[in-house]
Amino acid sequence: MNLSFIKSLLAVMLSVVALSCADHVSPQVPLLQDSWISGWDSQKVLTIPKGQRPDPSTYLQAPYITYQLALFKNGASYLVTKKALDDYGRELLGYPDNSQFVMAKQEMDAMLLKTAKNVAAIEVELGIPANSWQGKPLVRIDIPNPEELHVRLPSGNEMGTNNLWLPGGKLPTGYSEAVVDRIPKGKYTETDL
């Protein structure tokens, strides 16, 4: 084979590879600040009293909601004190209004690795008021299939909503959050922290 033929063949092959790569551009991650429906923003939602806030689909674009909920396809997790489980039981976890706040399992894994399971550091990462969990044994609850429990973005009307809640499925510290229905025994695993 002569050298010019090889060069031509390589040029054609590189062109084909470049064109095929252009067809497979990664989709852009929808950002919260770009996903508000016209006329809405975080402050407008927060001015509505708890109990009267609209469903997030009223003020957030569908691609953002879809992306946020996809973060929970590999599971959901949350932390709770062992005492709360002992006091309220393990047959059905969550609030009486059929809700429980959760974060994406992979984010929980990363957060616990980052904090080395230090309770004070966990409180900071999750925006929990300082010393709320100090000296209290914590338990991790993992939900392998949150879709079975109607995983959704929180509306801000849930019993577990406090004054730190922000619309958009994000904790004040940036971790993703969602809500699931109450969790029956057999649909979760419990692990001491």
Helices and strands as residue ranges (DSSP letters): H 3-22, G 32-34, H 42-46, G 56-58, H 62-70, E 76-81, H 82-88, E 92-93, E 100-104, H 105-115, H 119-126, E 138-143, G 146-149, E 177-180, E 183-184, E 189-192
